[in-house]
Amino acid sequence: IAVGSAVYIVIAVILLSLLESKFDFIALLFETSSAFATVGISVGNGGTLSLCALFSDPSKVIIIIMMLSGRIGVFAFLLSVFKQDKAIHLKFPEGKVNL
């Protein structure tokens, strides 16, 4: 689970570094790790806003996905996204109860 989470964070950081080339890799790694761990810590942009406030909309979506998947877990998140609906056939037992 830890390796899967680390790979998930690295993929998100690579995507963010492609979309947000004006920011340092370490700052993007910190923001992504903070979002995944849902701790609320940010590098900041020098003012009162977090660094994510300066991101483009696709980058903000990546951060939102990281927050959601970090909260419920990577594998549970992926299962909920890629879930295949299978019909479940249940047959309940029938019987007569005498009182």
DSSP file (Angstrom, degrees, kcal/mol; ACC not computed):
  #  RESIDUE AA STRUCTURE BP1 BP2  ACC     N-H-->O    O-->H-N    N-H-->O    O-->H-N    TCO  KAPPA ALPHA  PHI   PSI    X-CA   Y-CA   Z-CA
    1    1 A I     >        0   0    0      0, 0.0     4,-2.2     0, 0.0     5,-0.2   0.000 360.0 360.0 360.0 -39.4    0.0    0.0    0.0
    2    2 A A  H  >  +     0   0    0      2,-0.2     4,-2.3     1,-0.2     5,-0.2   0.899 360.0  48.3 -67.0 -39.7    2.8    2.4    0.8
    3    3 A V  H  > S+     0   0    0      2,-0.2     4,-2.6     1,-0.2     5,-0.2   0.910 111.3  50.9 -67.1 -41.0    4.6    1.7   -2.5
    4    4 A G  H  > S+     0   0    0      1,-0.2     4,-2.2     2,-0.2    -2,-0.2   0.896 111.1  48.3 -62.1 -40.2    1.3    2.3   -4.4
    5    5 A S  H  X S+     0   0    0     -4,-2.2     4,-2.3     2,-0.2    -2,-0.2   0.899 111.2  50.2 -66.6 -40.7    0.8    5.5   -2.6
    6    6 A A  H  X S+     0   0    0     -4,-2.3     4,-2.4     2,-0.2    -2,-0.2   0.913 111.6  47.8 -64.5 -42.4    4.3    6.7   -3.3
    7    7 A V  H  X S+     0   0    0     -4,-2.6     4,-2.5     1,-0.2    -1,-0.2   0.905 110.7  52.6 -63.6 -41.0    3.9    5.9   -7.0
    8    8 A Y  H  X S+     0   0    0     -4,-2.2     4,-1.9    -5,-0.2    -2,-0.2   0.897 110.6  47.0 -61.3 -42.3    0.6    7.7   -7.0
    9    9 A I  H  X S+     0   0    0     -4,-2.3     4,-2.4     2,-0.2    -2,-0.2   0.908 111.4  51.1 -66.7 -42.5    2.2   10.8   -5.5
   10   10 A V  H  X S+     0   0    0     -4,-2.4     4,-2.4     2,-0.2    -2,-0.2   0.907 109.6  50.1 -63.1 -42.0    5.1   10.7   -8.0
   11   11 A I  H  X S+     0   0    0     -4,-2.5     4,-2.3     1,-0.2    -1,-0.2   0.916 111.7  48.6 -62.5 -42.3    2.8   10.4  -10.9
   12   12 A A  H  X S+     0   0    0     -4,-1.9     4,-2.5     1,-0.2    -2,-0.2   0.893 110.9  50.3 -65.0 -39.4    0.8   13.4   -9.7
   13   13 A V  H  X S+     0   0    0     -4,-2.4     4,-2.6     2,-0.2    -2,-0.2   0.897 109.8  50.6 -66.5 -39.5    3.9   15.5   -9.1
   14   14 A I  H  X S+     0   0    0     -4,-2.4     4,-1.6     2,-0.2    -2,-0.2   0.925 111.5  48.0 -63.9 -43.6    5.1   14.7  -12.7
   15   15 A L  H  X S+     0   0    0     -4,-2.3     4,-2.0     1,-0.2    -2,-0.2   0.917 113.1  48.3 -62.1 -42.6    1.8   15.8  -14.1
   16   16 A L  H  X S+     0   0    0     -4,-2.5     4,-3.4     1,-0.2    -2,-0.2   0.884 108.6  53.4 -65.4 -37.8    1.8   18.9  -12.0
   17   17 A S  H  < S+     0   0    0     -4,-2.6    -1,-0.2     1,-0.2    -2,-0.2   0.814 109.5  49.3 -69.2 -27.5    5.4   19.7  -13.1
   18   18 A L  H  < S+     0   0    0     -4,-1.6     3,-0.3    -5,-0.2    -1,-0.2   0.877 119.2  37.6 -74.0 -37.5    4.3   19.4  -16.7
   19   19 A L  H  < S+     0   0    0     -4,-2.0     2,-0.5     1,-0.2    -2,-0.2   0.845 124.5  38.7 -81.1 -34.8    1.3   21.7  -16.2
   20   20 A E    ><  +     0   0    0     -4,-3.4     3,-1.1    -5,-0.2    -1,-0.2  -0.679  63.7 159.1-119.0  74.9    3.0   24.2  -13.8
   21   21 A S  T 3   +     0   0    0     -2,-0.5    -1,-0.1    -3,-0.3    -4,-0.1   0.629  65.6  70.7 -75.1 -12.5    6.5   24.6  -15.1
   22   22 A K  T 3  S+     0   0    0     -3,-0.1     2,-0.3     2,-0.1    -1,-0.2   0.591  88.8  75.5 -81.6  -8.5    7.0   28.0  -13.3
   23   23 A F  S <  S-     0   0    0     -3,-1.1    -3,-0.0    -6,-0.1     2,-0.0  -0.730  89.5-101.2-104.5 153.3    7.1   26.3   -9.8
   24   24 A D     >  -     0   0    0     -2,-0.3     4,-2.0     1,-0.1     5,-0.2  -0.333  24.5-125.9 -67.3 150.5    9.9   24.3   -8.2
   25   25 A F  H  > S+     0   0    0      1,-0.2     4,-2.5     2,-0.2     5,-0.2   0.888 110.9  53.0 -63.6 -40.0    9.7   20.5   -8.2
   26   26 A I  H  > S+     0   0    0      2,-0.2     4,-2.4     1,-0.2    -1,-0.2   0.891 108.0  50.2 -65.6 -39.3   10.2   20.4   -4.4
   27   27 A A  H  > S+     0   0    0      2,-0.2     4,-2.4     1,-0.2    -1,-0.2   0.905 112.1  47.6 -65.0 -40.6    7.3   22.9   -3.9
   28   28 A L  H  X S+     0   0    0     -4,-2.0     4,-2.4     2,-0.2    -2,-0.2   0.886 111.2  51.3 -66.7 -38.1    5.1   20.8   -6.1
   29   29 A L  H  X S+     0   0    0     -4,-2.5     4,-2.6     2,-0.2     5,-0.2   0.906 111.1  48.3 -63.9 -41.4    6.1   17.6   -4.3
   30   30 A F  H  X S+     0   0    0     -4,-2.4     4,-2.4     2,-0.2    -2,-0.2   0.925 112.4  47.7 -65.4 -44.6    5.3   19.3   -0.9
   31   31 A E  H  X S+     0   0    0     -4,-2.4     4,-2.1     2,-0.2    -2,-0.2   0.906 114.4  46.8 -63.3 -41.5    1.9   20.5   -2.1
   32   32 A T  H  X S+     0   0    0     -4,-2.4     4,-2.5     2,-0.2    -2,-0.2   0.918 113.4  47.3 -68.5 -43.5    1.0   17.1   -3.5
   33   33 A S  H  X S+     0   0    0     -4,-2.6     4,-2.2     1,-0.2    -2,-0.2   0.892 112.5  50.3 -64.3 -38.9    2.2   15.2   -0.5
   34   34 A S  H  X>S+     0   0    0     -4,-2.4     5,-1.7    -5,-0.2     6,-0.6   0.885 111.7  47.9 -66.2 -38.8    0.3   17.6    1.8
   35   35 A A  H ><5S+     0   0    0     -4,-2.1     3,-0.5     2,-0.2    -2,-0.2   0.906 112.4  48.8 -67.9 -41.1   -2.9   17.2   -0.3
   36   36 A F  H 3<5S+     0   0    0     -4,-2.5    -2,-0.2     1,-0.2    -1,-0.2   0.883 114.8  44.0 -66.9 -37.8   -2.6   13.4   -0.3
   37   37 A A  H 3<5S-     0   0    0     -4,-2.2    -1,-0.2    -5,-0.2    -2,-0.2   0.527 103.1-136.4 -83.5  -5.2   -2.0   13.3    3.5
   38   38 A T  T <<5 +     0   0    0     -4,-0.6    -3,-0.2    -3,-0.5    -4,-0.1   0.889  60.7 133.8  48.8  49.8   -4.9   15.8    4.0
   39   39 A V      < -     0   0    0     -5,-1.7    -4,-0.1     2,-0.1    -1,-0.1   0.661  62.1-131.5 -99.5 -20.0   -2.9   17.8    6.5
   40   40 A G        +     0   0    0     -6,-0.6     2,-0.3     1,-0.3    -5,-0.1   0.589  56.0 139.2  84.2  10.0   -3.5   21.3    5.1
   41   41 A I        -     0   0    0     -7,-0.1     2,-0.3   -11,-0.1    -1,-0.3  -0.704  27.7-176.7 -90.3 141.3    0.0   22.5    5.1
   42   42 A S        -     0   0    0     -2,-0.3     3,-0.0     1,-0.1   -11,-0.0  -0.946  37.1-130.0-135.8 155.7    1.2   24.6    2.1
   43   43 A V        -     0   0    0     -2,-0.3     3,-0.2   -16,-0.2    -1,-0.1   0.876  53.0-144.9 -68.2 -38.3    4.4   26.2    0.9
   44   44 A G        -     0   0    0      1,-0.1     6,-0.2    -3,-0.1     4,-0.1  -0.022  14.5-109.6  88.9 162.1    2.5   29.5    0.3
   45   45 A N        -     0   0    0      4,-1.5    -1,-0.1     2,-0.1     3,-0.1   0.157  63.8 -86.5-115.0  18.0    3.0   32.0   -2.4
   46   46 A G  S    S+     0   0    0      1,-0.4     2,-0.1     3,-0.2     4,-0.1   0.194 111.5  61.0  97.7 -16.9    4.4   34.8   -0.2
   47   47 A G  S    S-     0   0    0      2,-0.3    -1,-0.4     3,-0.0    -2,-0.1  -0.062 112.6 -68.4-113.3-142.1    1.1   36.2    0.7
   48   48 A T  S    S+     0   0    0     -3,-0.1     2,-0.2    -2,-0.1    -4,-0.0   0.486 103.2  88.8 -95.6  -3.5   -1.8   34.7    2.6
   49   49 A L  S    S-     0   0    0      1,-0.1    -4,-1.5     2,-0.0    -2,-0.3  -0.552  77.8-114.2 -93.6 158.1   -2.8   32.2   -0.1
   50   50 A S    >   -     0   0    0     -6,-0.2     3,-1.0    -2,-0.2     4,-0.3  -0.378  31.6-107.6 -79.9 168.6   -1.5   28.7   -0.6
   51   51 A L  G >  S+     0   0    0      1,-0.2     3,-1.6     2,-0.2     4,-0.2   0.829 117.1  65.9 -66.0 -31.6    0.6   27.8   -3.6
   52   52 A C  G >  S+     0   0    0      1,-0.3     3,-1.3     2,-0.2    -1,-0.2   0.723  85.5  72.1 -64.5 -21.1   -2.3   25.9   -5.1
   53   53 A A  G <  S+     0   0    0     -3,-1.0    -1,-0.3     1,-0.3    -2,-0.2   0.762  97.2  50.3 -65.5 -23.2   -4.2   29.1   -5.5
   54   54 A L  G <  S+     0   0    0     -3,-1.6    -1,-0.3    -4,-0.3    -2,-0.2   0.458  90.1 108.5 -92.8  -2.1   -1.9   30.0   -8.3
   55   55 A F  S <  S-     0   0    0     -3,-1.3     2,-0.1    -4,-0.2   -35,-0.0  -0.310  74.0-109.3 -72.9 157.0   -2.4   26.7  -10.1
   56   56 A S     >  -     0   0    0      1,-0.1     4,-2.0   -37,-0.0     5,-0.2  -0.318  39.1 -97.3 -74.8 169.5   -4.3   26.4  -13.4
   57   57 A D  H  > S+     0   0    0      1,-0.2     4,-2.0     2,-0.2     5,-0.2   0.898 123.1  51.3 -61.4 -43.4   -7.7   24.6  -13.3
   58   58 A P  H  > S+     0   0    0      0, 0.0     4,-1.7     0, 0.0    -1,-0.2   0.882 110.6  50.4 -62.0 -34.4   -6.4   21.2  -14.4
   59   59 A S  H  > S+     0   0    0      2,-0.2     4,-2.0     1,-0.2    -2,-0.2   0.872 107.8  52.5 -69.3 -36.3   -3.7   21.3  -11.7
   60   60 A K  H  X S+     0   0    0     -4,-2.0     4,-2.4     2,-0.2    -1,-0.2   0.871 106.5  53.8 -65.7 -35.7   -6.4   22.1   -9.1
   61   61 A V  H  X S+     0   0    0     -4,-2.0     4,-2.5     2,-0.2    -2,-0.2   0.898 106.9  51.7 -64.3 -39.6   -8.3   19.1  -10.3
   62   62 A I  H  X S+     0   0    0     -4,-1.7     4,-2.2     2,-0.2    -2,-0.2   0.916 110.3  48.4 -62.4 -42.8   -5.2   16.9   -9.7
   63   63 A I  H  X S+     0   0    0     -4,-2.0     4,-2.3     2,-0.2    -2,-0.2   0.895 110.7  51.1 -64.3 -39.8   -4.9   18.3   -6.2
   64   64 A I  H  X S+     0   0    0     -4,-2.4     4,-2.5     2,-0.2    -2,-0.2   0.917 110.2  48.9 -63.3 -43.0   -8.6   17.7   -5.5
   65   65 A I  H  X S+     0   0    0     -4,-2.5     4,-2.8     1,-0.2     5,-0.3   0.889 110.1  52.1 -63.4 -39.0   -8.2   14.1   -6.7
   66   66 A M  H  X S+     0   0    0     -4,-2.2     4,-2.1     2,-0.2    -1,-0.2   0.904 109.7  49.3 -63.9 -40.2   -5.1   13.7   -4.5
   67   67 A M  H  X S+     0   0    0     -4,-2.3     4,-1.6     2,-0.2    -2,-0.2   0.932 114.3  44.5 -63.8 -45.8   -7.1   15.0   -1.5
   68   68 A L  H  X S+     0   0    0     -4,-2.5     4,-2.1     1,-0.2     5,-0.3   0.933 116.0  45.4 -65.4 -46.0  -10.0   12.6   -2.1
   69   69 A S  H  X S+     0   0    0     -4,-2.8     4,-1.6     1,-0.2     8,-0.2   0.834 112.1  52.4 -70.3 -30.5   -7.9    9.6   -2.8
   70   70 A G  H  < S+     0   0    0     -4,-2.1    -1,-0.2    -5,-0.3    -2,-0.2   0.833 109.7  50.1 -70.8 -31.2   -5.7   10.3    0.2
   71   71 A R  H  < S+     0   0    0     -4,-1.6    -2,-0.2    -5,-0.2    -1,-0.2   0.921 124.2  25.8 -73.5 -44.2   -8.7   10.5    2.4
   72   72 A I  H  < S-     0   0    0     -4,-2.1     4,-0.2     1,-0.2    -2,-0.2   0.574 120.1 -97.9 -98.5  -9.1  -10.3    7.2    1.4
   73   73 A G     X  -     0   0    0     -4,-1.6     4,-2.1    -5,-0.3    -1,-0.2   0.056  25.5 -98.3 103.3 145.8   -7.2    5.4    0.3
   74   74 A V  H  > S+     0   0    0      2,-0.2     4,-2.7     1,-0.2     5,-0.2   0.939 119.6  43.4 -63.9 -49.6   -5.7    4.8   -3.2
   75   75 A F  H  > S+     0   0    0      1,-0.2     4,-2.4     2,-0.2    -1,-0.2   0.885 114.4  49.1 -70.6 -38.1   -7.1    1.4   -3.8
   76   76 A A  H  > S+     0   0    0     -4,-0.2     4,-1.9     2,-0.2    -1,-0.2   0.885 112.9  49.7 -65.5 -37.3  -10.6    2.2   -2.5
   77   77 A F  H  X S+     0   0    0     -4,-2.1     4,-1.8    -8,-0.2    -2,-0.2   0.933 112.3  46.2 -66.1 -46.0  -10.6    5.3   -4.7
   78   78 A L  H  X S+     0   0    0     -4,-2.7     4,-2.7     1,-0.2    -2,-0.2   0.879 111.8  51.9 -65.7 -37.2   -9.5    3.4   -7.8
   79   79 A L  H  < S+     0   0    0     -4,-2.4    -1,-0.2     1,-0.2    -2,-0.2   0.881 109.8  49.2 -65.8 -37.2  -12.0    0.6   -7.1
   80   80 A S  H  < S+     0   0    0     -4,-1.9     3,-0.4    -5,-0.2    -1,-0.2   0.834 115.3  44.2 -71.5 -30.5  -14.8    3.2   -6.8
   81   81 A V  H  < S+     0   0    0     -4,-1.8    -2,-0.2     1,-0.2    -1,-0.2   0.914 123.7  32.9 -78.4 -43.9  -13.8    4.9  -10.1
   82   82 A F  S  < S+     0   0    0     -4,-2.7     2,-0.2    -5,-0.2    -1,-0.2  -0.020  84.0 146.8-104.2  29.4  -13.2    1.7  -12.1
   83   83 A K        -     0   0    0     -3,-0.4     2,-0.5    -4,-0.1    -3,-0.1  -0.465  38.5-146.2 -70.7 131.8  -15.9   -0.4  -10.6
   84   84 A Q        -     0   0    0     -2,-0.2     2,-0.5    -5,-0.0    -2,-0.1  -0.870  17.1-126.6 -98.9 128.7  -17.6   -2.9  -12.9
   85   85 A D        -     0   0    0     -2,-0.5     2,-0.4     2,-0.0    -2,-0.0  -0.623  29.8-175.9 -77.5 122.3  -21.2   -3.5  -12.2
   86   86 A K        -     0   0    0     -2,-0.5     2,-0.3     2,-0.0    -2,-0.0  -0.962  28.5-117.3-118.0 135.9  -21.9   -7.2  -11.8
   87   87 A A        -     0   0    0     -2,-0.4     2,-0.6     1,-0.0    -2,-0.0  -0.551  25.3-150.7 -72.8 130.3  -25.3   -8.5  -11.3
   88   88 A I        -     0   0    0     -2,-0.3     2,-0.7     2,-0.0    -1,-0.0  -0.910   4.9-157.5-105.9 118.8  -25.7  -10.3   -8.0
   89   89 A H        -     0   0    0     -2,-0.6     2,-0.4     2,-0.0    -2,-0.0  -0.856  14.3-176.4 -99.9 113.4  -28.2  -13.0   -7.9
   90   90 A L        -     0   0    0     -2,-0.7     2,-0.5     2,-0.0    -2,-0.0  -0.881  12.6-165.0-110.3 140.3  -29.5  -13.8   -4.4
   91   91 A K        -     0   0    0     -2,-0.4     3,-0.0     3,-0.0    -2,-0.0  -0.959  13.1-151.6-125.1 113.6  -31.9  -16.5   -3.5
   92   92 A F        -     0   0    0     -2,-0.5     2,-0.1     1,-0.1    -2,-0.0  -0.580  25.7-105.5 -83.7 144.3  -33.4  -16.2   -0.1
   93   93 A P        -     0   0    0      0, 0.0     2,-0.4     0, 0.0    -1,-0.1  -0.408  31.7-148.2 -69.1 143.1  -34.4  -19.3    1.7
   94   94 A E        +     0   0    0     -2,-0.1     2,-0.3    -3,-0.0    -3,-0.0  -0.896  29.1 146.7-112.0 142.2  -38.1  -19.9    1.9
   95   95 A G        -     0   0    0     -2,-0.4     2,-0.5     2,-0.0     0, 0.0  -0.990  43.8-112.0-166.1 164.4  -39.8  -21.6    4.8
   96   96 A K        -     0   0    0     -2,-0.3     2,-0.6     2,-0.0    -2,-0.0  -0.915  25.4-154.6-108.1 127.1  -42.8  -21.8    6.9
   97   97 A V        -     0   0    0     -2,-0.5     2,-0.5     2,-0.0    -2,-0.0  -0.898   6.0-157.4-105.4 122.1  -42.6  -20.8   10.5
   98   98 A N              0   0    0     -2,-0.6    -2,-0.0     1,-0.1     0, 0.0  -0.849 360.0 360.0 -98.8 129.6  -45.1  -22.3   12.9
   99   99 A L              0   0    0     -2,-0.5    -1,-0.1     0, 0.0    -2,-0.0   0.380 360.0 360.0-112.2 360.0  -45.9  -20.4   16.0
